[in-house]
């Protein structure tokens, strides 16, 4: 949508819609809302009972509500949805039980000649009529509301089939027309079986969202402040001090002020091993304090917490639509009219061939019932719901349904070194100044620490920590940052530079020789000196994560070629790559060039996944076909990514890709069997091979298969579980 040649910023509005019974309902609402002025895109998810509208900000919620209600549905609050779903399940259970209690004796009496007596048809009519009219009222009401709008849905097929059976049977019984055969039990059993399938389906759909609901409920309801008072967690503010006793959940995101303990973060990160924490360490709300007594200062509250963001991202992903779903949506939209036309043609063909009116009627009703496209409508959204919910339990956040398609095509993965393959906690393990005496060496080291104290890079923090007093006392002026090279400043009147080789005009052979030896061991070297001359070498070590090697093996198992991408020098990068089993290394890359490396791989025909955790990784994450942010990194990197890994374990990246592919395969399996079921069953029904009762049972089973197949994703374990 454009205004005056400039792009208008779009606003997203989300609504919960009650009353949808199949994918055709969702398609109708989507088309109606999509035609509204100011709406640029409308997506309606049948499984989630949710509509998401992208518009220019001028859209009125009351106007949208009126449009939805005009179609026979209602808009409810998101908080009311669970209660409405529970009431619907209870209503379905009651109607199903009554329908079965009446339909079963009607079927037995109709199908067992030995039990039939004079006037038995009237008894069957009395048993079947309440089932068709009362128990099946849900279908009739929906069919009528849609008919008023000139539309048809799955309910149209069920209503038309059951009412046809009832009407024809009453005409035969009262008017004495036809061959005398009545179909009361057929209509009753159709309604009873479809109600039974809908009841099971509703229960299973509620289970499919259990994972994300459980995650949302993890937060502690109250927090104990340092003064001993207990307050609702909603009343906490940034800066509030609260205590966490052993066995309690952390009330909100914060930083530890006092105490030592182990934090079990498995419910948020998927990591099974508790992590040791000390003062200064960050903690995430809803994680469990296992043994020590902690005092925590709140840093994020309410919707800004990690848990709230996870729930929000998963919710957005579940509301999205994968490309693979679009075919199913198009088919569902035209399927019901085609099914009705096929049923009419079946009736006409049987009568034209001289077959009895009873047989013709039976075949036509069977076509109506077997054609219900419920399974098509559930195939994609249910799998996405279960897959993203399971991912959230494992600390894997899939930002959108379309991401599932991207994981299938990815064949190369690029990983950043610092903070991704390595711990990212840099430590100075040695220094050398071959040309200086001890006094001068100490002076240059102190000045370098003072300069690095002004930088936010992890290596800079490690160097600044070597002389914190000097860093605090020195007068630092004219600080300059050369991204990817280093920093310079005037310290107490002396020009001091700290960084890579390229930052210096002169490096003595003895200094270079010491640096090269350190790099061969896998360490990172940083030069420091005065007046553009490198005088001191800082040797900085970053420990490789214990899980990185097994993660690289997992990437190979997934068919991915792995490339290590880093701004570090070639010798250090090669040593780290060799330690974890990575064959391809691209080193000494400036931050702004990382995206260019990704573009180069794409130009060579690769579909690239990029894994990073820093601000300098954000352009490459956005450029990649699949951007994966390690959640221990920066908000900028996470925002630019498609997948977010809450933990720092690189194996979780393999879990994310494997889970996404498994979810996509589940969707494809669901769609295949849904299409195959209808394609095979409709001709059989038209030929008279399937009677309406068998057709109703088969239709219900097809939906249950799709639901149960999707629920299998709840058992996905991934590589971390295998390794553990």
N, C-alpha and C positions, 0 to 999 in steps of 0.2 A: 504494500500500500504506500503510495507516494503522495506527497503534498508539495506543490511548488518545486518539484524536481528534487526534493530532499526526502530521505527515508524517514517515515514516522516511527517513533519508538512504540513498540507494541506492549500491551499489558495482558497478563494472563489471569483468567478467572476460572475457578474450579467450582463445580456444582455436583452435589450428590443427587442422583435421580432414582426414584422409587417406582416400581411397577413394570420394569422391563422383564420380559420372559424369554427372549431369545436374541440372537445377533441381528435379526431383521428389525427388531424394535430399535436397537442401537443405531442401525444404519438410517432408519427413518428420522430419528431425532437429530442425528449428525447432519443429514442433508438439510433439514428444516433450519437448524441453527446456523449452518454454513451459509445459507442464503441471506441471513440478516445483514442489514447495513452496518458497516464498521467492523464486522467479523471477518478476519483474514483466514482463519483456520479453526475448524471445530473437530474435536476428537471425542468420541463417546465409547467408553469401555464397558461392555456388557458384564464381564465377570466382576469388575469393581463397582458397578453401578455409578459410574462417574463420568462427567463431561468436563473437558478442558477447552476453553475458548481463548484464542489469541485475537485481540482487538486493539483499536486505537485509543482506548481509554474512555470513550464516550458511551460505552454500552451500559444500559441500565439492567441491573439484576432482576428487577420486577418485570421488565419486558421479556427477558429470557424465560423467567418463570411462567409468564403467560403463554409463551410459545410452546413450552413443554407441556403445560396443562391442556392446551388446545389439542394436543395429540393424544390425551388420555393418560398422561403420566404426571407425577408430582415431583417437586423439588423439596428435599428435606435437608436439615442441617447435618453436617458430617458427624457430629457427636451423637445424633439420633440414629444413625445408620445401624450400629450393632444391635440396638434394642428392636428396631424394625425387622432386621434379619432374624432375630430370635423369635419374634412374634410370628413371622412368616413361616419359619420352620415348625413352630408349634401348630399353626393352622393347617399346614400341609400334613403333618403327622396325624392330626385328628381326622381330616377329610380322607386321608389314605386308609386309615383303619376302618372307618365306616364303609368306605367304598369296597374294600376287600371283604368285609363281613357280609355285605349284601351281594357282591358280584360272584363270589365263589359258589354259594348255593344255587344262584341263578344259572351259572355255567354247568354245574353238576346236573341239575334238573333238566337242562336243555340237551345235554350230551349223553345221558344214560337212559336209554329207552325203558329199562326195567323200572325206573322210578317215576315215569310219567303216568299221569292219571287224567281223567276227563277234566278239561279246563285248566290244566297245568300252565298253559301259556299266560293266563291271567295272573297267576302267582308270580311267574317270572317277570311279567310286566310291572307288577307292584314292587318287586325287588330291584329291578334295573332302573326304573324311572328316577328315583331319588339320586342314584349314583350318577346318572347322566346329567340331570338338571341341577342338583344341589352340589354334589361333590365336584362336578366338572364346571361349576359356575365360573371359576377363575378363567377357564379357557373361553367360555362363551362371552363373558364380559369383555375380555381383551379383544376377541375377534370382532365384536360389535363396535368397540371404540375405534379400531383400526379401519373397519369397513366404512365408517362415517367419514374417514379421511381418504377413502379410496385406496386403501393399502391392505396388504395381507401379511401375516406373520405365521410362525409355527402354530400359534394358537388357532389360527384360521383352519388349518388342516385338522387339528384334533377336534375342534368344535364341529366342523362340517362333517367329519367322519362319524362321530358319535351321534349327532342329531339326525343324520341321514339314516343310521341304523334304527334309531328310535321311531322316527317318522314313518319309515317304510314298514316297520313291524306293526305299528298301530293301524296303518292302512290295511295291511293284510289281515290283522286280527279282527278289526271292526268292520271293514268293508268287504272282506272275503275275496280280495283280488289276488292275482299271482298264483303261485303253486302252493300256498299255504304255509310256507316256511317263514318263521320269524327270526329276527336277529337282535332281540333285546339283550341277550347275554354278550353279544359281540360288542355293542356300544358300551355296556357296563364294564366289561373286562378291559376294553381300550382305555377308558378313563382311569380305572383302578391301577393298571400297570404303568401308565404315564405319570400318574400322581406318585406312585411308588418310586419311579425313577427320578422325578423332580425332588422328592423328599431326600433321597440318598444324595442327589447332586448338590442340593442346598447344604446338607451337612458337610459334604466333602469340600465345597467351596469355602465354607467357614474355616475348615482345617487348613486350607491352603494359605490363608493369611495369618495363621498362628505364629509363625516365626517373627514377622515384623511387629505383630501386636505384643508378643512376649518381650521383644527388644524395647518397645516403647514403654513397657511397664517396669523396666529394670530399675529406673531411678528411685532413689530413696524419697519417701514422702516428707520426711522432716530432717532437720539438721540441728545439732547441738552446738550452740555458740560457746565461746571460751568462758563466758560468765556463768555457764551452766544452764541457761535457758534453752528451751526447745522451741523452734519456730518452723512453720511450713517452708519447704525448700523454695517455694515460689517467692517468698519474701526476702531471700538472700540477695545481696547486692555485690557488685564488683568491689573487692576490698574487704568483704566480711570475713572475719576469722571464725572458723568452726573446728571442732575436734572430731576425730574418727577413731572409735575404739576397735579393738581386735574383733573381727567377724562382721563388722558393719560395712555398709556401702558408703563410698565417698559421695557426699551430697551433690556436688557440682564440680566442674572443672576448676582446678586451682594449682597453686604451687605450695610445696611443703615448707613450712616455717620452722617447725621443730619436730623431732622424732625420727625414728628409723624403723622400717618395716619392709614387708614384701607385699606387693600388690598383685592380686589375681585379676587380670584384665581379659580373661578368655572370652567373656560374654560380649566384649566389644571388639577385640582384635583377633580372636580365634586362636591366640597363643596359649598352649596348655601349661606353660611353666610360669609361676609367679616371678615378678621382677623386683629386685632390691631397689629401695628408694631411700633417699636422704634429703636433708634440707637443701632447697634450691631445685629439686626435681619436680617436674610437672606430673600431675595426676588427673585422670579423667573421671568425670562423674559416672556413677553406677558401677565402677569397679570395686572389688572387695579388698579391704584391709585384712590381711591374714593373721598378723601376730602383734605388731607394735602399736603404740599410742601415738597418733599424729595430730599436729595442729596445722591446718591448711588455710591459706588465704585464697578466697574465690577470685578467679580471673575471668571466668565466663559464666553467665547465668541464663536461664530461660532458653529461648530459641537459638542462642549463640553457642550452646555447648556442643561438644563432639557428638553426643548421643542424639540430640535433637537434629543436628545436621545430617547424621546418618539416616534417621527415620525419614527426614524430608527428601533426601536424595533417592532413597529406595521407593518412596511413595511416588515421586515424579517418574521414576523408571517404570513402575507398574502401570502408570497412567498412559505411558507412551505406546507407540505402535511400531512393531517390527515390519520391515518391508515384506516379509514372507506372509504377513497377515492380510495384506491388501487384496491378494487373489481370493482368499476366503471371504472377505467382506463383499467383494463384487459378486461372487457366486451366491452368497446368502441373500443378497439383495434381490436377485431375480429368481431364486429357487422356488419360492412358494407359488408364484403365478404359473411357473412352468409345471409344477407338480399338480396343481388344480387342472390345468389344461390336459395333462397326461391322464389324469383320472377320468375326465370327461371323454377323452378319446377312447380309453379302455372300455368304458360303459357302452359307447356307441359301437365300437368294433365287435364286442361280444354279442350285442343285440343284432347287429347286421349279419353276423355269422350264424344266427339262428339258435344261439345258446339261450338257456333259460334266464328270465329276468333276475332270479335269485343269484345265480352264478355271476351274472354280469355286475350286479350290485356289489357282491362280495369282493370281486376283483378290484372294482373302482375304489371302494373304501380302503382296501389294503394298500393301494397306491398312495392314497392320501396320508395314511398313517406312517408308512415306511419312509416317506419322503421328508419328514421333519428334519430340518438341518441343525438340530441342537448341537451336535458334536462339532460342527464346523465353527460355530460361534464360540465354543469353549476352548478349542484346540490351542490357540495362541495365548490369550490373556491368562489362562490358568497356569500354563507352563512358565510364563514370565513372572507371575506372582510368586509361585513356589520357588523358582530359581533365584530370583532376587532376594527373597526372604532368607533362603538358605545361605546366600552369599553374605548377607548382613550378619548372620550368626558367625560366619567365619572371618569377619573383618574385611570382606570384599564388597565394595560398593559399585554397582553397575549403574551408571548415570542415565542410561536411556535404552529402550528396547532395541533401537536400531544398532546399538553397539554389538549386539549378538551376531549380526551379519558380518561385522568387521573382523571379529575374532576368527571366523571361519577362514577368511581369505589371507590372514597374516602369515607370512613365511619367514620373516626376519625380525629379530628383536635387538634393539640397541639399549644398552644399560649404561647409565652414568656410574662413575667409580665412587667418588666420595659421598658417603652417606647412603649409598645404595648397595654396592658390592662390599664396601668397607663400613666400619662403624660410624665414620664421620666425626669421631671424637679425637682430634689431632693432639699429639703430645710431642714436645721437643725432647728427643732422646740423646742429643749430642750437639756440640758446637765445635767449630775449629776456626782458627785465624792464623795460618802459617806465617804471615808476614808481620804480625803484631805481637807486642809483649802483653803480659797478662793485664796490665793496667789499661792499655788502649783497647784490648779485646773487650774487657768489661764495660768500658765507656761506650763503645760502638753497640754492644748488645743492649745496654740500657736505653740508648737513643732509638734503636730499632724497636724495642718494646714500647716506647712512648709513641712512636709513629703508628705501629700496628694496633695500639689501643683505640685508635680512631676508626678502625676498619671493622666490618661485621663478618668477614670471612672466617671460617673455622680455623684455618691455619694462622691467621692473624691473631685470633684469640689465644692460640697455643703459645705464640711468641710473646704476646703481651703478658701472659701469665708467668714468664720467667723472671720478670723484674717489675712486679706490680707497684712497688713504692716509687721507683724511678719514673714509671709511666705516669703516675699521678702527679709527681712534683715537677716534671719537665715542662717547659714552655714550648708548645707546638704551634707553629704558624704555617700558613700557606699550604695546608694539606691538599694533596692532589691524588686522585685515584685513576690509574690506567687499567681499565677492565681487562682481566686476563693476563696482565703483566706484573702489576704490583702497585705500590704506593710510594709517594715522596712527600717530604715536608721539611721545613726549617725548624730544627730543634736547638734551642738555646743559641741561635745564630748560625748553626751549621746545617748545610744541605745534606739530608740523609735520605737514602733510597732503600727500599726493601722489596724484593720480588724475584722474578725469574731472570735468566741470563740476559734476555733481550732488553732489560731495563738499564743495563750498564754498558758503558763504553769500553771499560778496561777490566779484564779478569785475569789475574796472574795464573801461570801454569800450575803452581802448587795448590792454589785455591781450587782450580778446576779439577785437578787430579783427586783431591779429597772428595769433592762433590760427586764425581763420577763413580767412585767406589761405593759411596753411600747409596746412590741410585740403583746400582746393580743388585743391592740387597732388597730392593723393593721400597725403600724409603723415599720420601719427598725432600728435596733440598730447596732452601730459600736463601738467597744471597742478601747481604746487607753491607752498606758502605757509605763513605762520605764522598761528596764531590764526584759522583758518577763512577767511582771505583769500587769494585766488589772486594771487601776485606774479610767479612765473617760469613761462614756457612752454618746455617741452622739445619740440623737433620731432624725432620718431622716424620713421625710414624703414625699410620692410621691402620689399626688392626683389621684384618679381613674378617667379615662375619663368619661364624661357624657354619652357617647354613648356605652360604653363597655357592659352594662347590656342588652341593646336591641340587640347588636351584638350577644351575647351568645344565646338569644332567637331565633335569625335568624338562627344560626347554628343548633339549635334543629329542627327548621322548615325544614331545608334541610336534616335532618336525620343524623346529625353528633354528635358524642359524643365528648365533649370538655374536654381537660386536660390542667391545668395550670402548666407550667414548669418554674422553677426559681432557681437561685442560692441563693435566700434569705432563711431565716429560716422558719421552718414549721409553727410557730404561725402566722407570718406576712402573709405568703402565704395563709394560711387557711382563715384568715380574709378577704383578698382581694377576694379570690375565693367565699366566702359566700356572699360578697356584690354584686357580678355580676351574681351569679347563676351557678357557675362552681362546679361540684360534685367531679371531680378527680383532685388531687393536687400531684405534685412531686416536692419537695423542696430540698434545699441545694445540688443542682446538680452543679458540677464543669463544666466549659465551655467545656472541652474535653469529658465530659460524656453525653452531651445533645444528640449527635448523637447516643450513645448507647441506650438511652431511646427510641428514635425513632425506632431503630432496634428491641428493645424488643417488642414494640407494633406491629411491622410488623411480628415478629416471632409468635405472638399470633393470627395472621390471619387478622390483620387490614390493610387497605390501608390508609396511614397517610398523612395528610396535616400539614405542619409546618409553623407557622407564627412567624417571628422574625425581628429585626431591627439592630442588632449589629454584630460586627466582630465575637464575640463568638457564634453567631447563625449560621454562615455560614456552618460549617460541618453538623449541623442538617438539615439545609435547603437543602443541597446537598443530604443528605441521604434519606430524605422524598420522598414519591411517588409524592407529589406535594409541592414544596417549594414556600412560599408566603412571599415576603419581603415588609415591610412597607417602603415606599419611603422616609420617614423622617429620615431613618437610614443611614447606611454606604454603600459605593459603593461595598464593599466586599460582604455584605449580598445580595444586589440587584443582583450582578453578579451570585451568587450561586443559585438564585431562579428561578422558572418557571413563576410565576406571580409577578408583582410588583404593589403595591398600592401607588399611588403618594401622597395621603393624609395620615394623621395619624388616620383617623376614622376607627375603627375596623369593622364597618358595611360595609365598602367598600370591605372587604374580603368576606363577604357573597354575596355582589353584584357580585364580580369576579367569585365566584363559580356558582352562579345562572345564570349569563350571559353565562359562558362557557357551562353549561349544556343545556341552552336554545339553544345556537348555535348548539351544537351537535344534539339535538333533531330536529332542523330545517333541518340539513343535512340529517338525517335519513328519515325525512318526504319527503324531495325532492327526495332522491334516491328511496324510496318506490314507490312514484307516477310515477317517470320516468320509473322504471322497470315495474310497473303494467300497465302503458299506453302501452308500447311496447308489453308486453306479451299478453294483451287482444286484441290489435288492429290488430296485424299482422295476426292472424288466421281469424279475421272478414274480413280483406281486401282480403285474399286468397280465402275466400268463396264467395266473391262478394257482401258482405253486405255493405262495404264502397266503394264509388266510389273515384277516385283520387282527386277530388276537396274537398270533405269532409275530406279526409285523409290529404291533405295539410293544411287545416284549423285546424284540430285537432293537427297536429304536431306543428304548431306555438303556439297553445294555451298551449300545454304541457310545452314549454319553458317559456312562459309568466307566467305560474303558478309557476314554480321554481323560477323565478326572483322575482315575487311579494311576494311569501312566504318568501324569504330571506330578502326582504326589510322590513318585519314586525319587524325584530330585531331592526330597528331604533327607535321603540317605547318602547323598554325595559326601565323600570324606576328603579327597584331595591328597596332594603329595605330603603335606605336613603330617597328616594322620598316618600315612604309610611309613614315613621316616620315623615318627615317634614309636 
